[in-house]
Amino acid sequence: MKFLQSVIATLIFLIVLVMFYYFHITYFRVNVVFYASIADGIFASIITGCIVFFVRYFNQLNSFEKLQLCIVWFLLGYIFAISVPTVIDRSLSFYLLEKLQQRGGEIRQNDFERIFTEEYMKEYRLVDIRLTEQLESGTIIIDNGIVRLTEKGNSLAIFSRYFHEHWLPKKRLIMGEYTDDLIDPFKDR
């Protein structure tokens, strides 16, 4: 019975999460998709937690089990935020598939660099979106048209460079060749 109640509660969480997300993106302003999705996951966890703690049907679950479910829901909300709206919003891979579909299912391979630089950047307002995200994250400031790194942004850049150099694959398959090109993408500049 506890298992069934946990499954039902998790289904309620998923319904509440999707409803919160849909309502949020439809009727409210969103500064950053990732942060908005995280907030939706938190709110859905809290609402479902209240349901589980206060609705009599879930009384067979003890307080510790209910707390564990709330933690699981928070993690599911986080997984959702990263894996669905954020990935689709930022993914060059999804763009590639959509662009192929838009063009009847095929594009010459040597046209992709031009498509990415001329069309992707413009169609998805890539620079504006990424600058907005960094402003909202507090990693940059823009002063009189000059973009400046904040202390927080500098710390994240240091971490990112360290991760690239030490924790990305040394032999990664890129177009039929195993390479370490992405370990230091700035090495030729």
Backbone as a printed PyTorch tensor [residue, N CA C, xyz], in Angstrom:
tensor([[[  0.8290,  -1.2040,   0.0000],
         [  0.0000,   0.0000,   0.0000],
         [  0.8720,   1.2660,   0.0000]],

        [[  1.9950,   1.2210,   0.7530],
         [  2.8940,   2.3710,   0.7780],
         [  3.4860,   2.6440,  -0.5940]],

        [[  3.8370,   1.5660,  -1.2840],
         [  4.3950,   1.7260,  -2.6330],
         [  3.3720,   2.3820,  -3.5500]],

        [[  2.1400,   1.9130,  -3.5160],
         [  1.0800,   2.4770,  -4.3400],
         [  0.8560,   3.9550,  -4.0070]],

        [[  0.8450,   4.2860,  -2.7140],
         [  0.6780,   5.6870,  -2.3170],
         [  1.8510,   6.5450,  -2.8160]],

        [[  3.0470,   5.9950,  -2.7740],
         [  4.2260,   6.7300,  -3.2660],
         [  4.1380,   6.9700,  -4.7680]],

        [[  3.6840,   5.9600,  -5.4950],
         [  3.5320,   6.0980,  -6.9450],
         [  2.4520,   7.1300,  -7.2630]],

        [[  1.3300,   7.0500,  -6.5690],
         [  0.2460,   8.0140,  -6.8010],
         [  0.7070,   9.4280,  -6.4600]],

        [[  1.4120,   9.5850,  -5.3520],
         [  1.9220,  10.9000,  -4.9630],
         [  2.9040,  11.4260,  -6.0080]],

        [[  3.7350,  10.5590,  -6.5510],
         [  4.7000,  10.9820,  -7.5730],
         [  3.9850,  11.3570,  -8.8610]],

        [[  2.9420,  10.6430,  -9.2050],
         [  2.1400,  11.0270, -10.3760],
         [  1.4950,  12.3970, -10.1560]],

        [[  1.0040,  12.6360,  -8.9420],
         [  0.4460,  13.9560,  -8.6080],
         [  1.5250,  15.0220,  -8.7780]],

        [[  2.7390,  14.7350,  -8.2730],
         [  3.8480,  15.6810,  -8.4240],
         [  4.0980,  16.0000,  -9.8970]],

        [[  4.1510,  14.9630, -10.7320],
         [  4.4290,  15.1860, -12.1570],
         [  3.3390,  16.0290, -12.8130]],

        [[  2.1000,  15.7800, -12.4570],
         [  0.9900,  16.5800, -13.0000],
         [  1.1090,  18.0270, -12.5300]],

        [[  1.3730,  18.2160, -11.2440],
         [  1.5220,  19.5700, -10.6960],
         [  2.7090,  20.2740, -11.3500]],

        [[  3.8110,  19.5630, -11.5440],
         [  4.9960,  20.1490, -12.1720],
         [  4.6910,  20.6340, -13.5790]],

        [[  4.0640,  19.7850, -14.3790],
         [  3.7410,  20.1700, -15.7560],
         [  2.7580,  21.3410, -15.7660]],

        [[  1.7880,  21.3240, -14.8570],
         [  0.8280,  22.4330, -14.7810],
         [  1.5260,  23.7370, -14.3890]],

        [[  2.3870,  23.6850, -13.3730],
         [  3.1350,  24.8720, -12.9600],
         [  3.9800,  25.3930, -14.1080]],

        [[  4.7040,  24.4980, -14.7520],
         [  5.5810,  24.9040, -15.8480],
         [  4.7650,  25.5560, -16.9660]],

        [[  3.6950,  24.9050, -17.3890],
         [  2.8720,  25.4400, -18.4730],
         [  2.2810,  26.8010, -18.0880]],

        [[  1.7380,  26.8900, -16.8860],
         [  1.1470,  28.1430, -16.4200],
         [  2.2060,  29.2400, -16.3750]],

        [[  3.3780,  28.9150, -15.8740],
         [  4.4770,  29.8760, -15.7380],
         [  4.9010,  30.4190, -17.1010]],

        [[  5.1550,  29.5090, -18.0550],
         [  5.6530,  29.9770, -19.3530],
         [  4.5740,  30.6410, -20.2000]],

        [[  3.3100,  30.3420, -19.8850],
         [  2.2190,  30.9030, -20.6700],
         [  1.7730,  32.2700, -20.1680]],

        [[  1.7350,  32.4600, -18.8550],
         [  1.1280,  33.6680, -18.3020],
         [  2.0840,  34.6080, -17.5720]],

        [[  3.3300,  34.2300, -17.4100],
         [  4.2750,  35.0720, -16.6890],
         [  5.5040,  35.3520, -17.5400]],

        [[  6.2090,  36.3930, -17.1770],
         [  7.4790,  36.7000, -17.8370],
         [  8.5590,  35.7920, -17.2770]],

        [[  9.4140,  35.3340, -18.1630],
         [ 10.4970,  34.4360, -17.7670],
         [ 11.8200,  35.1010, -18.1200]],

        [[ 12.6720,  35.2740, -17.1220],
         [ 13.9840,  35.8640, -17.3720],
         [ 14.9580,  34.8370, -17.9320]],

        [[ 15.0380,  33.6810, -17.2920],
         [ 15.9410,  32.6040, -17.7110],
         [ 15.1580,  31.2960, -17.6220]],

        [[ 15.1150,  30.5510, -18.7070],
         [ 14.3320,  29.3140, -18.7720],
         [ 14.7460,  28.3400, -17.6680]],

        [[ 16.0410,  28.1440, -17.4720],
         [ 16.5230,  27.1990, -16.4610],
         [ 16.0470,  27.5940, -15.0670]],

        [[ 16.2050,  28.8530, -14.6960],
         [ 15.8040,  29.2870, -13.3560],
         [ 14.2970,  29.1870, -13.1640]],

        [[ 13.5390,  29.5290, -14.2070],
         [ 12.0800,  29.4270, -14.1200],
         [ 11.6600,  27.9700, -13.9340]],

        [[ 12.3110,  27.0750, -14.6470],
         [ 11.9800,  25.6510, -14.5410],
         [ 12.3450,  25.0980, -13.1700]],

        [[ 13.4620,  25.5420, -12.6270],
         [ 13.8580,  25.1250, -11.2750],
         [ 12.8030,  25.5920, -10.2690]],

        [[ 12.3690,  26.8350, -10.3960],
         [ 11.3420,  27.3650,  -9.4960],
         [ 10.0620,  26.5360,  -9.5950]],

        [[  9.6860,  26.1560, -10.8110],
         [  8.4940,  25.3350, -10.9920],
         [  8.6410,  23.9960, -10.2710]],

        [[  9.8220,  23.4030, -10.3490],
         [ 10.0760,  22.1360,  -9.6570],
         [  9.9860,  22.2840,  -8.1460]],

        [[ 10.5170,  23.3920,  -7.6300],
         [ 10.4530,  23.6520,  -6.1840],
         [  9.0010,  23.8310,  -5.7440]],

        [[  8.2490,  24.6580,  -6.4700],
         [  6.8460,  24.8850,  -6.1110],
         [  6.0300,  23.5970,  -6.1970]],

        [[  6.2640,  22.8190,  -7.2500],
         [  5.5280,  21.5540,  -7.3910],
         [  5.8640,  20.5970,  -6.2480]],

        [[  7.1320,  20.5840,  -5.8180],
         [  7.5370,  19.7350,  -4.6870],
         [  6.8420,  20.1730,  -3.4070]],

        [[  6.7800,  21.4740,  -3.1780],
         [  6.1460,  22.0050,  -1.9700],
         [  4.6500,  21.7070,  -1.9680]],

        [[  3.9870,  21.9710,  -3.0860],
         [  2.5320,  21.7310,  -3.1770],
         [  2.2300,  20.2470,  -2.9770]],

        [[  2.9720,  19.3970,  -3.6620],
         [  2.7270,  17.9530,  -3.5290],
         [  3.0800,  17.4790,  -2.1240]],

        [[  4.1300,  18.0540,  -1.5470],
         [  4.4810,  17.7240,  -0.1650],
         [  3.3470,  18.0640,   0.7850]],

        [[  2.7360,  19.2200,   0.5950],
         [  1.5950,  19.6080,   1.4360],
         [  0.4410,  18.6150,   1.2660]],

        [[  0.2000,  18.2110,   0.0300],
         [ -0.8630,  17.2350,  -0.2110],
         [ -0.5700,  15.9370,   0.5440]],

        [[  0.6560,  15.4590,   0.4240],
         [  1.0180,  14.1790,   1.0430],
         [  1.0030,  14.2740,   2.5730]],

        [[  1.4290,  15.4030,   3.1100],
         [  1.4600,  15.5480,   4.5730],
         [  0.0730,  15.7810,   5.1640]],

        [[ -0.8440,  16.3920,   4.4050],
         [ -2.1190,  16.7850,   5.0060],
         [ -3.3530,  16.0420,   4.4890]],

        [[ -3.2290,  15.2810,   3.4260],
         [ -4.3770,  14.5190,   2.9240],
         [ -4.3570,  13.1350,   3.5670]],

        [[ -5.4580,  12.7720,   4.1220],
         [ -5.5950,  11.5370,   4.9120],
         [ -5.2000,  10.2700,   4.1400]],

        [[ -5.4420,  10.2620,   2.8310],
         [ -5.1460,   9.0720,   2.0180],
         [ -3.6910,   8.6140,   2.1880]],

        [[ -2.7810,   9.5460,   2.4250],
         [ -1.3580,   9.2170,   2.4970],
         [ -0.8730,   8.9500,   3.9270]],

        [[ -1.7870,   8.6960,   4.8620],
         [ -1.4200,   8.4950,   6.2660],
         [ -0.5940,   7.2310,   6.5270]],

        [[ -0.6220,   6.2600,   5.6420],
         [  0.1890,   5.0650,   5.8670],
         [  1.6880,   5.3520,   5.7170]],

        [[  2.0150,   6.4200,   5.0070],
         [  3.4220,   6.8160,   4.8860],
         [  3.8140,   7.5750,   6.1480]],

        [[  4.9540,   7.2340,   6.7360],
         [  5.3850,   7.9860,   7.9140],
         [  6.0680,   9.2850,   7.4820]],

        [[  6.3660,  10.1430,   8.4200],
         [  6.9230,  11.4670,   8.1180],
         [  8.2530,  11.3730,   7.3820]],

        [[  9.0790,  10.4120,   7.7630],
         [ 10.3780,  10.2510,   7.1020],
         [ 10.1920,   9.8470,   5.6410]],

        [[  9.2630,   8.9520,   5.3720],
         [  9.0010,   8.5300,   4.0000],
         [  8.4450,   9.6880,   3.1670]],

        [[  7.6000,  10.4890,   3.7820],
         [  7.0620,  11.6600,   3.0810],
         [  8.1660,  12.6620,   2.7720]],

        [[  9.0740,  12.8610,   3.7180],
         [ 10.2120,  13.7580,   3.4970],
         [ 11.1010,  13.2150,   2.3770]],

        [[ 11.3380,  11.9120,   2.3730],
         [ 12.1240,  11.3070,   1.2960],
         [ 11.4610,  11.5350,  -0.0630]],

        [[ 10.1520,  11.3840,  -0.1120],
         [  9.4400,  11.6430,  -1.3680],
         [  9.6190,  13.0960,  -1.8070]],

        [[  9.5410,  14.0240,  -0.8700],
         [  9.7350,  15.4400,  -1.2130],
         [ 11.1220,  15.6780,  -1.8040]],

        [[ 12.1230,  15.0290,  -1.2390],
         [ 13.4910,  15.1650,  -1.7580],
         [ 13.5800,  14.5650,  -3.1670]],

        [[ 12.9770,  13.4140,  -3.3610],
         [ 12.9650,  12.7810,  -4.6840],
         [ 12.2700,  13.7010,  -5.6870]],

        [[ 11.1660,  14.2950,  -5.3070],
         [ 10.4400,  15.1960,  -6.2160],
         [ 11.2700,  16.4310,  -6.5510]],

        [[ 11.9490,  16.9680,  -5.5610],
         [ 12.8150,  18.1140,  -5.8350],
         [ 13.8760,  17.7200,  -6.8660]],

        [[ 14.4660,  16.5480,  -6.6910],
         [ 15.4830,  16.0770,  -7.6430],
         [ 14.8750,  15.8110,  -9.0220]],

        [[ 13.6690,  15.2580,  -9.0590],
         [ 12.9910,  15.0670, -10.3440],
         [ 12.7040,  16.4020, -11.0250]],

        [[ 12.3190,  17.4050, -10.2290],
         [ 12.0930,  18.7420, -10.7830],
         [ 13.3700,  19.3130, -11.3700]],

        [[ 14.4810,  19.0890, -10.6820],
         [ 15.7890,  19.5550, -11.1650],
         [ 16.1690,  18.8310, -12.4570]],

        [[ 15.9580,  17.5270, -12.4700],
         [ 16.2420,  16.7410, -13.6770],
         [ 15.3880,  17.2430, -14.8430]],

        [[ 14.1140,  17.4910, -14.5810],
         [ 13.2260,  18.0120, -15.6150],
         [ 13.7400,  19.3490, -16.1360]],

        [[ 14.0780,  20.2600, -15.2180],
         [ 14.5170,  21.5990, -15.6100],
         [ 15.7320,  21.5450, -16.5230]],

        [[ 16.6730,  20.6880, -16.1990],
         [ 17.8910,  20.5910, -17.0090],
         [ 17.6410,  19.8080, -18.2880]],

        [[ 16.9420,  18.6940, -18.1780],
         [ 16.8540,  17.7460, -19.2860],
         [ 15.8180,  18.0820, -20.3460]],

        [[ 14.8250,  18.8790, -20.0140],
         [ 13.7960,  19.1450, -21.0190],
         [ 13.8500,  20.6030, -21.4940]],

        [[ 13.2940,  21.5700, -20.7640],
         [ 13.2520,  22.9150, -21.3380],
         [ 14.6280,  23.5380, -21.5720]],

        [[ 15.5710,  23.3250, -20.6520],
         [ 16.8820,  23.9530, -20.8000],
         [ 17.6560,  23.3380, -21.9540]],

        [[ 17.6490,  22.0210, -22.0590],
         [ 18.3710,  21.3670, -23.1570],
         [ 17.7610,  21.7680, -24.4920]],

        [[ 16.4490,  21.7440, -24.5910],
         [ 15.8130,  22.0970, -25.8630],
         [ 16.0550,  23.5720, -26.1840]],

        [[ 16.0150,  24.4320, -25.1800],
         [ 16.2500,  25.8580, -25.3930],
         [ 17.6720,  26.1400, -25.8710]],

        [[ 18.6530,  25.4110, -25.3850],
         [ 20.0600,  25.7200, -25.6640],
         [ 20.7300,  24.7860, -26.6550]],

        [[ 20.0850,  23.7410, -27.0560],
         [ 20.7550,  22.6570, -27.7580],
         [ 21.0000,  22.9360, -29.2320]],

        [[ 22.2540,  22.9320, -29.5860],
         [ 22.6380,  23.0150, -30.9800],
         [ 22.2450,  21.7310, -31.7090]],

        [[ 22.2640,  20.6270, -30.9940],
         [ 21.8830,  19.3450, -31.5990],
         [ 20.4120,  19.3450, -32.0120]],

        [[ 19.5290,  19.8460, -31.1440],
         [ 18.1140,  19.9300, -31.5180],
         [ 17.9240,  20.9100, -32.6690]],

        [[ 18.6730,  22.0200, -32.6540],
         [ 18.5930,  22.9830, -33.7480],
         [ 18.9600,  22.3020, -35.0660]],

        [[ 20.0220,  21.4950, -35.0370],
         [ 20.4610,  20.7880, -36.2340],
         [ 19.3200,  19.9190, -36.7790]],

        [[ 18.6540,  19.1730, -35.9000],
         [ 17.5420,  18.3160, -36.3350],
         [ 16.3820,  19.1470, -36.8820]],

        [[ 16.0500,  20.2460, -36.1960],
         [ 14.9540,  21.1010, -36.6550],
         [ 15.2790,  21.7570, -38.0000]],

        [[ 16.5330,  22.1610, -38.1710],
         [ 16.9510,  22.7980, -39.4230],
         [ 16.8880,  21.7850, -40.5680]],

        [[ 17.3250,  20.5570, -40.2930],
         [ 17.2080,  19.5080, -41.3220],
         [ 15.7470,  19.2960, -41.7070]],

        [[ 14.8700,  19.2390, -40.7120],
         [ 13.4430,  19.0530, -40.9820],
         [ 12.8890,  20.2340, -41.7860]],

        [[ 13.2900,  21.4540, -41.4020],
         [ 12.8250,  22.6580, -42.0950],
         [ 13.2170,  22.6340, -43.5760]],

        [[ 14.3660,  22.0580, -43.8660],
         [ 14.8810,  22.0390, -45.2340],
         [ 14.5670,  20.7320, -45.9560]],

        [[ 13.5160,  20.0550, -45.5420],
         [ 13.0840,  18.8560, -46.2480],
         [ 13.8450,  17.6010, -45.8840]],

        [[ 14.6290,  17.6290, -44.8090],
         [ 15.2840,  16.4170, -44.3260],
         [ 16.7340,  16.2470, -44.7310]],

        [[ 17.2820,  17.1800, -45.5170],
         [ 18.6870,  17.0440, -45.8970],
         [ 19.3320,  18.4010, -46.1750]],

        [[ 20.6150,  18.4710, -45.8420],
         [ 21.4310,  19.6700, -46.0720],
         [ 22.8390,  19.1750, -46.4060]],

        [[ 23.4980,  19.8360, -47.3160],
         [ 24.8840,  19.4840, -47.6170],
         [ 25.7570,  19.7360, -46.3810]],

        [[ 26.6310,  18.7960, -46.0870],
         [ 27.4550,  18.8700, -44.8780],
         [ 28.2800,  20.1610, -44.8170]],

        [[ 28.8290,  20.5920, -45.9450],
         [ 29.6780,  21.7920, -45.9110],
         [ 28.8780,  23.0910, -45.7610]],

        [[ 27.5430,  23.0270, -45.7260],
         [ 26.7190,  24.2190, -45.4880],
         [ 26.4750,  24.4750, -43.9970]],

        [[ 26.7780,  23.5030, -43.1440],
         [ 26.4380,  23.6450, -41.7330],
         [ 27.1830,  24.7730, -41.0240]],

        [[ 28.4290,  24.9790, -41.3150],
         [ 29.1580,  26.0620, -40.6400],
         [ 28.5040,  27.4070, -40.9390]],

        [[ 28.1400,  27.6270, -42.1970],
         [ 27.4620,  28.8720, -42.5640],
         [ 26.0910,  28.9630, -41.8960]],

        [[ 25.3570,  27.8540, -41.8780],
         [ 24.0310,  27.8530, -41.2550],
         [ 24.1450,  28.2140, -39.7770]],

        [[ 25.1140,  27.6270, -39.0840],
         [ 25.2680,  27.9130, -37.6550],
         [ 25.6880,  29.3530, -37.4090]],

        [[ 26.6140,  29.8570, -38.1840],
         [ 27.0860,  31.2180, -37.9290],
         [ 26.1060,  32.2800, -38.4240]],

        [[ 25.4440,  32.0430, -39.5500],
         [ 24.5590,  33.0640, -40.1100],
         [ 23.0950,  32.9200, -39.6830]],

        [[ 22.6110,  31.6920, -39.5440],
         [ 21.1970,  31.5040, -39.2540],
         [ 20.9310,  31.2230, -37.7710]],

        [[ 21.6510,  30.2760, -37.2050],
         [ 21.4290,  29.8950, -35.8020],
         [ 21.6120,  31.0820, -34.8630]],

        [[ 22.6900,  31.8040, -35.0440],
         [ 22.9760,  32.9550, -34.1770],
         [ 21.8370,  33.9710, -34.2380]],

        [[ 21.3190,  34.2070, -35.4430],
         [ 20.2610,  35.2100, -35.6250],
         [ 18.8920,  34.6730, -35.1930]],

        [[ 18.5410,  33.4760, -35.6490],
         [ 17.2100,  32.9210, -35.3860],
         [ 16.9620,  32.7290, -33.8930]],

        [[ 17.9680,  32.3100, -33.1610],
         [ 17.8010,  32.0340, -31.7400],
         [ 18.3110,  33.1680, -30.8550]],

        [[ 18.6870,  34.3110, -31.4830],
         [ 19.2060,  35.4770, -30.7480],
         [ 20.2020,  35.0150, -29.6860]],

        [[ 21.1190,  34.1880, -30.1370],
         [ 22.0320,  33.4870, -29.2460],
         [ 22.8320,  34.4120, -28.3410]],

        [[ 23.3800,  35.4640, -28.8910],
         [ 24.1890,  36.3740, -28.0730],
         [ 23.3100,  37.0790, -27.0380]],

        [[ 22.1450,  37.5700, -27.4590],
         [ 21.2470,  38.2630, -26.5250],
         [ 20.7910,  37.3440, -25.3920]],

        [[ 20.4360,  36.1040, -25.7420],
         [ 19.9660,  35.1530, -24.7320],
         [ 21.0680,  34.8390, -23.7400]],

        [[ 22.2580,  34.5390, -24.2350],
         [ 23.3530,  34.1720, -23.3300],
         [ 23.7840,  35.3550, -22.4690]],

        [[ 23.7960,  36.5610, -23.0250],
         [ 24.1250,  37.7400, -22.2050],
         [ 23.0640,  37.9530, -21.1320]],

        [[ 21.7850,  37.7770, -21.4890],
         [ 20.7050,  37.9040, -20.5030],
         [ 20.8810,  36.8940, -19.3780]],

        [[ 21.1760,  35.6420, -19.7320],
         [ 21.3750,  34.6080, -18.7140],
         [ 22.5300,  34.9700, -17.7840]],

        [[ 23.6270,  35.4610, -18.3450],
         [ 24.7870,  35.8000, -17.5180],
         [ 24.5080,  37.0290, -16.6470]],

        [[ 23.7660,  37.9860, -17.1720],
         [ 23.3650,  39.1420, -16.3560],
         [ 22.5110,  38.6860, -15.1800]],

        [[ 21.5180,  37.8370, -15.4570],
         [ 20.6280,  37.3440, -14.4070],
         [ 21.3720,  36.4680, -13.4010]],

        [[ 22.4220,  35.8000, -13.8420],
         [ 23.2170,  34.9440, -12.9590],
         [ 24.2200,  35.7440, -12.1340]],

        [[ 24.4350,  36.9960, -12.5290],
         [ 25.3960,  37.8250, -11.8040],
         [ 26.8440,  37.5370, -12.1690]],

        [[ 27.0730,  36.9460, -13.3360],
         [ 28.4420,  36.6320, -13.7430],
         [ 29.0580,  37.7170, -14.6180]],

        [[ 28.2090,  38.6050, -15.1470],
         [ 28.6900,  39.7460, -15.9300],
         [ 27.8820,  40.9800, -15.5640]],

        [[ 28.4170,  42.1210, -15.9270],
         [ 27.6670,  43.3780, -15.9200],
         [ 27.9310,  44.0430, -17.2630]],

        [[ 27.0100,  44.8660, -17.7000],
         [ 27.1960,  45.6280, -18.9330],
         [ 27.1330,  47.0940, -18.5470]],

        [[ 28.2170,  47.8040, -18.8290],
         [ 28.3380,  49.2060, -18.4590],
         [ 28.7640,  49.9930, -19.6900]],

        [[ 27.8540,  50.8510, -20.1850],
         [ 28.1320,  51.6670, -21.3720],
         [ 28.5980,  50.8220, -22.5560]],

        [[ 27.9280,  49.6880, -22.7790],
         [ 28.2490,  48.8510, -23.9210],
         [ 29.4580,  47.9460, -23.7370]],

        [[ 30.0490,  47.9520, -22.5520],
         [ 31.1970,  47.0940, -22.2620],
         [ 30.7340,  45.9670, -21.3400]],

        [[ 30.9960,  44.7330, -21.7530],
         [ 30.6420,  43.5660, -20.9380],
         [ 31.8280,  43.2400, -20.0470]],

        [[ 31.5740,  43.2270, -18.7360],
         [ 32.6430,  42.9610, -17.7680],
         [ 32.3060,  41.7330, -16.9340]],

        [[ 33.3330,  40.9510, -16.6850],
         [ 33.2220,  39.7740, -15.8440],
         [ 33.1700,  40.2010, -14.3830]],

        [[ 32.2400,  39.6350, -13.6290],
         [ 32.1950,  39.8830, -12.1870],
         [ 33.1220,  38.8930, -11.4920]],

        [[ 33.2990,  39.0620, -10.1980],
         [ 34.1220,  38.1240,  -9.4430],
         [ 33.5240,  36.7130,  -9.5240]],

        [[ 32.2040,  36.6370,  -9.4070],
         [ 31.5240,  35.3490,  -9.5330],
         [ 31.7660,  34.7420, -10.9170]],

        [[ 31.6630,  35.5620, -11.9500],
         [ 31.9000,  35.0910, -13.3170],
         [ 33.3300,  34.6200, -13.5080]],

        [[ 34.2770,  35.3350, -12.9350],
         [ 35.6780,  34.9380, -13.0360],
         [ 35.9020,  33.5860, -12.3630]],

        [[ 35.3060,  33.3900, -11.1970],
         [ 35.4420,  32.1040, -10.4960],
         [ 34.8660,  30.9640, -11.3300]],

        [[ 33.7130,  31.1890, -11.9400],
         [ 33.1150,  30.1490, -12.7870],
         [ 33.9590,  29.8790, -14.0340]],

        [[ 34.5540,  30.9320, -14.5990],
         [ 35.4270,  30.7450, -15.7660],
         [ 36.6650,  29.9300, -15.3980]],

        [[ 37.2250,  30.1980, -14.2290],
         [ 38.3780,  29.4170, -13.7530],
         [ 37.9880,  27.9530, -13.5940]],

        [[ 36.8390,  27.7120, -12.9640],
         [ 36.3620,  26.3360, -12.7950],
         [ 36.1460,  25.6640, -14.1500]],

        [[ 35.5120,  26.3550, -15.0730],
         [ 35.2170,  25.7980, -16.3890],
         [ 36.5030,  25.4280, -17.1320]],

        [[ 37.4780,  26.3260, -17.1090],
         [ 38.7670,  26.0310, -17.7690],
         [ 39.4240,  24.8120, -17.1240]],

        [[ 39.4000,  24.7470, -15.7970],
         [ 39.9800,  23.6080, -15.0890],
         [ 39.2770,  22.3220, -15.5090]],

        [[ 37.9380,  22.3550, -15.5600],
         [ 37.1690,  21.1720, -15.9280],
         [ 37.4980,  20.7480, -17.3570]],

        [[ 37.5600,  21.7210, -18.2810],
         [ 37.9280,  21.4040, -19.6650],
         [ 39.2770,  20.6860, -19.7240]],

        [[ 40.2410,  21.2330, -19.0270],
         [ 41.6000,  20.7140, -19.1150],
         [ 41.7850,  19.3750, -18.4250]],

        [[ 41.0580,  19.1240, -17.3470],
         [ 41.3320,  17.9390, -16.5350],
         [ 40.2240,  16.8940, -16.5050]],

        [[ 39.0010,  17.2500, -16.8850],
         [ 37.8910,  16.3210, -16.7070],
         [ 37.0740,  16.0540, -17.9660]],

        [[ 37.4930,  16.5710, -19.0990],
         [ 36.8430,  16.1950, -20.3560],
         [ 37.6630,  15.0940, -21.0190]],

        [[ 37.0390,  14.2830, -21.8810],
         [ 37.7620,  13.1670, -22.5020],
         [ 38.9780,  13.6340, -23.3000]],

        [[ 40.0770,  12.9150, -23.1200],
         [ 41.3100,  13.2370, -23.8530],
         [ 41.2540,  12.6950, -25.2740]],

        [[ 40.4300,  11.6690, -25.4890],
         [ 40.2670,  11.0840, -26.8170],
         [ 38.7770,  11.0240, -27.1170]],

        [[ 38.2950,  12.0890, -27.7470],
         [ 36.8690,  12.2200, -28.0290],
         [ 36.6480,  12.1260, -29.5290]],

        [[ 35.6430,  11.3570, -29.9270],
         [ 35.3490,  11.1890, -31.3420],
         [ 34.6800,  12.4500, -31.8880]],

        [[ 35.3300,  13.0580, -32.8710],
         [ 34.7650,  14.2150, -33.5760],
         [ 34.9430,  13.9570, -35.0680]],

        [[ 33.8410,  13.7240, -35.7400],
         [ 33.8150,  13.4800, -37.1830],
         [ 34.8190,  12.4130, -37.6240]],

        [[ 34.7670,  11.2690, -36.9440],
         [ 35.5760,  10.1260, -37.3470],
         [ 37.0030,  10.1170, -36.8330]],

        [[ 37.3820,  11.1100, -36.0410],
         [ 38.7520,  11.1970, -35.5230],
         [ 38.7070,  11.4070, -34.0090]],

        [[ 39.5400,  10.6500, -33.2890],
         [ 39.6360,  10.8470, -31.8480],
         [ 40.6320,  11.9620, -31.5880]],

        [[ 40.1950,  12.9650, -30.8260],
         [ 41.0100,  14.1590, -30.6360],
         [ 40.8080,  14.7390, -29.2430]],

        [[ 41.7400,  15.6010, -28.8360],
         [ 41.6050,  16.3410, -27.5850],
         [ 41.3540,  17.8260, -27.8600]],

        [[ 40.8230,  18.1450, -29.0350],
         [ 40.6100,  19.5430, -29.4450],
         [ 39.7900,  20.3570, -28.4570]],

        [[ 38.8480,  19.7310, -27.7660],
         [ 37.9780,  20.4970, -26.8790],
         [ 38.5380,  20.6550, -25.4700]],

        [[ 39.6940,  20.0630, -25.1970],
         [ 40.3440,  20.2340, -23.8950],
         [ 40.7720,  21.6920, -23.7300]],

        [[ 41.3210,  22.2680, -24.7920],
         [ 41.7280,  23.6730, -24.7720],
         [ 41.2850,  24.3260, -26.0830]],

        [[ 40.0140,  24.6920, -26.1760],
         [ 39.5130,  25.2400, -27.4340],
         [ 40.1640,  26.5870, -27.8130]],

        [[ 40.8250,  27.2510, -26.8730],
         [ 41.4530,  28.5490, -27.1430],
         [ 42.9270,  28.4350, -27.5050]],

        [[ 43.4630,  27.2110, -27.6170],
         [ 44.9090,  27.0340, -27.7850],
         [ 45.4660,  27.7040, -29.0520]],

        [[ 44.6650,  27.8530, -30.0750],
         [ 45.1520,  28.4760, -31.3070],
         [ 44.8910,  29.9740, -31.3620]],

        [[ 44.4360,  30.5590, -30.2770],
         [ 44.1130,  32.0000, -30.2730],
         [ 44.9700,  32.7440, -29.3050]]])
